[in-house]
Each structure stands twice: as C-alpha cells, then as structure tokens.
Amino acid sequence: MSIPIPRPFPNNSWDTTLPGPPSRNNFGSADLNPSGLLAFASGSSVSVVDSRSLQLVATIPLPPPSASNSSSSLSPFVTSVRWTPLPLGRDLFSTEPSSSHLVLAAADRHGRVVLLDFRLRSVILSIDPPDPSSKSGVQDLCWVQARSDSFHLASISGPSYLSLYDTSSSRCIFKYDASPEYLSCIRRDPFDSRHLCVVGLKGFLLSIKVLGEREDDIALKELQIPTDCTELLKLEKDAAAAAATAGGSSSSSSPVSAVFPLYSVRLAFSPHWKSVIYVTFPKELVVFDLKYETTLFSAALPRGCAKFLDVLPDPNQELVYCAHLDGKISIWRRKE
C-alpha cells in the first residue's frame, strides 16, 4: 500500500513563523481535522501544523477590532477554533484558487467570530457581537448541520449566552440565555450532525436539535447532571468579592474559562453508543444517557491525579482518555 508524500508549500505563500506559545488566555483552543491538520490559537493568531510531519503550514493573525470598539486595552486573544466539517474536496497542496477549502472558524475575547481561509490567507467573514460594548468573549464554537449541504455555527459567549449563526448571511438566527448557569463546552453528535449538546459548570445540560434554518426550527431540551458544586460556589463568592473590591463587575461578561480558569467542565459524545456522553467535572467523570436522562456511571478522581481537564473517547476502542491539570492522562475502559 503506497502512502502519498505531500509536496512542499511554496515558500512565498505561507507565513512559517510562530507568533509565540499559547497562553492561558487562549483557553487551550485547538482543533484537528480528519486530514491531520492541527489548528491552535496562540495570542491573537491562529496557526496550522501538519500533525504527521510537524510542519508549520501557516499562521494568520486576527485583524484588530474596528475603531469604534477599540477603547478597551484587552488584547483580542483567540479563544476558540473549529475547522469547517465540510470535507476537503481537492489536493491540499494545489495552488489553484478554486481549491480554497481550508476554512476555519475562530473567535476571540472581544466576542468576534471570523471565518479564515488558509488558502487565501484572509478573513472571508467577520461577525461582531450584538453588543460590542459588552466585550462578551467567546468560550467555545461548534458547527451544526442545517441542510444537507450547509452548516450553521453555534457560539457560547460570555458566561451563559448561546448563539446560532447563519454564516452565509452573517445573521444570528437564534439566541438563548442560560443565566444563572455558566456554559462551558459545546459539542456535535457524531450520530446526528443536527444535534448539539452544551454543558455548564453546575451540570446544566442543553440538548439542541436544528431542524431547519429558522428560529422556530430549533428544538431545545434542558437536562441536569447531578454533581457536587461546593467548590464552584466558593469560587463564585471569591470572584464576587474580588469584583466588589475592584469597584465593579468586570467579570460579568467574561467567559467561564477566564473567570474560573482552573475549574474545567468538558463533554464528549461516545462514538460507539448513541445518546451517550462523557462529562468531566473537576473531580468526577460521568457517563450520561441522553435518551433516558440518567447517569449510567460516575467515578471520582483516580488516586494521585489532579483535577480533570478534558475528556476524549477513543474512536476505535471502548476507551476514554482524560487529561488532568498536572499533565497526567488517565485511561478508562467500560466493564463488560
């Protein structure tokens, strides 16, 4: 079996200098597409690396905010990146203009959402937040299928706002305010590309199904995953006290990864079992059944491991990998 060897990129077509290492302000944002291209945020730029050769493909800085919105001294850190789910239709290394298929969504701490075309090395769409003065930073992004040939882009901004954008028109077709919940993570169902789930820091779970392109075509179901929120309640009080001491509520429009950087809640759909999701809270791993709205399994932190940071199921085996704040990885297997 022969393995095609990619041709090198033209030297004058790509910026091959990294802007610097990612920081905590980038929220660990990264995304790997099926072709092995890893996109990650570093500062206010997005870089793409070929994960097989570790070759830097390109780096694109997000443009500065418009003059009317630039009064804040906060740098527009990129906080989320997501490759378009549409398949690559042509040779990645072709120089034909018609092969412009390397499209990626990125968002920043100013609440802006942009589409980047890495073939053209440019922004092809920019969506400003509904209220630019609020600076509601974006926590997470996720594509969801609207029609057989098109996808909408879902966005979590601020602590509790969910928006759904039609990227063909830059129009926001749906808004949802989950306050006082803190929304943390949004993922698409591998068994149904019209279905999304959003999880909050306190176990709030939102199941969303897109049945069309109008607001009336969005079906919602609110669920709750039982979990211990004692630590989060203490962190809330500390954050409120710090804001009061500073003379304001500066964190009111900030995403949860900015307000509670060490309190991570993530979800992932099982690639093997329909309607089953894995959710990590800082000190607990939960397996939840969406169909029966019940917890199937829960486990505390493994001995000697720091808090859970992220969760990733194995696409080929019934294994679940969990990352921890101390850099360790725990591997979980379903009991027969």
C-alpha positions, 0 to 999 in steps of 0.5 A: 500500500503506497502512502502519498508524500505531500509536496512542499508549500511554496515558500512565498505563500505561507507565513512559517513563523510562530507568533509565540506559545499559547497562553492561558488566555487562549483557553487551550483552543485547538482543533484537528481535522480528519486530514491531520491538520492541527489548528491552535490559537496562540495570542491573537493568531491562529496557526496550522501544523501538519500533525504527521510531519510537524510542519508549520503550514501557516499562521494568520493573525486576527485583524484588530477590532474596528475603531469604534470598539477599540477603547478597551486595552484587552488584547483580542486573544483567540479563544476558540477554533473549529475547522469547517466539517465540510470535507476537503474536496481537492489536493491540499497542496494545489495552488489553484484558487478554486481549491480554497477549502481550508476554512476555519472558524475562530473567535476571540475575547472581544466576542468576534467570530471570523471565518479564515481561509488558509488558502487565501490567507484572509478573513472571508467573514467577520461577525461582531457581537450584538453588543460590542460594548459588552466585550462578551468573549467567546468560550467555545464554537461548534458547527451544526448541520442545517441542510444537507449541504450547509452548516450553521455555527453555534457560539457560547459567549460570555458566561451563559449566552448561546448563539446560532449563526447563519454564516452565509448571511452573517445573521444570528438566527437564534439566541438563548440565555442560560443565566444563572448557569455558566456554559462551558463546552459545546459539542456535535453528535457524531450520530446526528450532525443536527444535534448539539449538546452544551454543558455548564459548570453546575451540570446544566445540560442543553440538548439542541436539535436544528431542524431547519434554518429558522428560529422556530426550527430549533428544538431545545431540551434542558437536562441536569447532571447531578454533581457536587458544586461546593467548590464552584460556589466558593469560587463564585463568592471569591470572584464576587468579592474580588469584583466588589473590591475592584469597584465593579463587575468586570467579570460579568461578561467574561467567559467561564474559562477566564473567570474560573480558569482552573475549574474545567467542565468538558463533554464528549459524545461516545462514538460507539453508543448513541445518546451517550456522553462523557462529562468531566467535572473537576473531580468526577467523570460521568457517563450520561444517557441522553435518551433516558436522562440518567447517569449510567456511571460516575467515578471520582478522581483516580488516586494521585491525579489532579483535577480533570481537564478534558475528556476524549473517547477513543474512536476505535476502542471502548476507551476514554482518555482524560487529561488532568491539570498536572499533565497526567492522562488517565485511561478508562475502559467500560466493564463488560 
